[in-house]
């Protein structure tokens, strides 16, 4: 009884059922879901026409255009583009600095796709964009480090160097719809072997020269300070001697006694044979 009924309904309403099924498939094909972490470029016969959940600076999570959207089935297609911060790694390679030092550099960059339409037109997908950005990053980093010395990478000047490299990389990445957020050098080492040993010798010689210059400056300053102190002391003594001649006579006698009796250079001692009434010993009376 059941099968004849189904067969009769199929024969009587076959066209209607086929139309309803095609309509259901079309409706399901027109509904797309775009998560918060993605932005979708709608392609109309291969031409980008609009963007769903486009990236905007300072937008709050949950207040974007993510969610359910509609498209024209079989005519419009989606290219999903990552909305998160992405990274591109540079293969470890040798870079020549401005002081002719060969460095083994390992670096990476972080970027975000801010113009998905341009990215789709130039690169196609997020993965292809990462592949195209890698040689650009290598070239920019080589050119940037070639303008600076190896020593500058070991000082606070390194921050300014990396800022210049990031700006140059961002300028070229913008042609692909990407914005470079940061670029970092994970390691910058000298190659093992003779170049490394030669660099250590040059660095040691430079530090010794710097230490010698610092010592010479310190000795010169010490001599200047000592001479100024002696001149000031002589001025004070002269002023006090002029006010009290008796004190001047006493002071000179004490200095003479110190040189004669307490001279550390005279290790054998000092013997003085004088009469008690000798004028030299008048300060002992």
Order of alpha helices (4+ residues) and beta strands (2+ residues): alpha-beta-beta-beta-beta-beta-beta-beta-beta-alpha-alpha-alpha-beta-alpha-alpha
